[in-house]
Amino acid sequence: MKAVITVVGKDTVGVVARVGGVCGSLNINIEDITQSIMQEMFCMIMLVDLSRCTAPHEQVRAALEQLGKEMGMQVTITRLEVFEAMHHI
């Protein structure tokens, strides 16, 4: 199962490392990543593979939301099947 993790907020040092650390601790594989800074706002999108994840989805979501609060950023995860369902009629 694949998912998209998004991170948005004021740019700070170590964002990629901290999000990557949470992914690594839960055995979530990062398959692709893009990031940019737009007018001092850090924006990152990660495509991840959850097939070997060691935690249920709600626990992953809670861990990322908590990390976002600690960093003062918005960190979300959305399963790829949600995006596919949105575009399937």
BASEZA-964545 format. One line per 3 residues: number of its first residue (from 1); their letters; for each residue x negated, z, y of C-alpha. Coordinates in pm, whole numbers, always signed. Each point is the difference from the previous one (the first is absolute). Last residue first. Example, Ala and Ser with C-alpha at 12.3 -4.5 7.8 and 13.67 -1.06 7.14 Angstrom:
2 = sa = -1367/+714/-106 ~ +137/+66/-344
This chain:
89 = ihh = +1617/-1146/+779 ~ -360/+113/-42 ~ -195/+77/+317
86 = mae = +76/+371/+24 ~ -35/+35/-378 ~ -358/-131/+17
83 = fve = -93/+247/+273 ~ +148/+286/-204 ~ -180/-124/-314
80 = lrt = -329/+34/+188 ~ +40/+377/+7 ~ -20/+143/+349
77 = itv = -256/+258/+110 ~ -18/+152/+345 ~ -264/+158/+224
74 = qmg = +89/+71/+363 ~ -287/+160/+188 ~ -93/+340/+142
71 = mek = -280/+34/-257 ~ +143/+311/-168 ~ +354/-135/+29
68 = glq = -107/-329/-159 ~ -170/+185/-284 ~ +324/+188/-62
65 = ela = +193/-329/-8 ~ -254/-143/-246 ~ +27/+301/-232
62 = arv = +382/-2/+22 ~ +21/-371/-88 ~ -234/+50/-297
59 = qeh = +207/+297/-119 ~ +319/-205/+36 ~ -153/-285/-201
56 = pat = -90/+218/-299 ~ -367/+91/-44 ~ -295/-123/-210
53 = crs = +6/-359/+124 ~ -118/-250/-260 ~ +256/-274/+79
50 = ldv = +11/+88/+371 ~ -192/-304/+125 ~ -56/-5/+375
47 = lmi = +36/-248/+285 ~ -127/+169/+314 ~ +113/-58/+357
44 = mcf = -182/+159/+292 ~ +77/+30/+370 ~ -207/+214/+239
41 = meq = +145/+15/+350 ~ -253/-9/+286 ~ +150/-321/+144
38 = mis = +26/-165/-342 ~ -261/+114/-250 ~ -2/-191/-324
35 = qti = +14/+57/-371 ~ +47/-198/-315 ~ -31/+125/-356
32 = dei = +30/-146/-346 ~ +7/+129/-357 ~ -25/+376/+59
29 = nin = +38/+167/-340 ~ +203/+321/-16 ~ -158/+261/-229
26 = lsg = +166/+290/+188 ~ -331/+137/+132 ~ -114/-353/+81
23 = cvg = +309/-75/+208 ~ -36/+326/+192 ~ -368/-79/+62
20 = gvr = +82/-354/+111 ~ +235/+142/+262 ~ -277/+233/+117
17 = avv = -275/-262/-9 ~ +208/-259/+184 ~ +89/+249/+273
14 = gvt = -353/+136/+43 ~ -48/-12/+377 ~ +307/-22/+222
11 = dkg = +226/-272/+138 ~ +338/+117/+127 ~ +266/-78/-257
8 = vvt = +123/-229/-273 ~ -70/+6/-374 ~ +187/-215/-248
5 = iva = -14/+24/-380 ~ +148/-290/-194 ~ +92/+36/-366
2 = km = -68/-157/-338 ~ +129/+90/-343
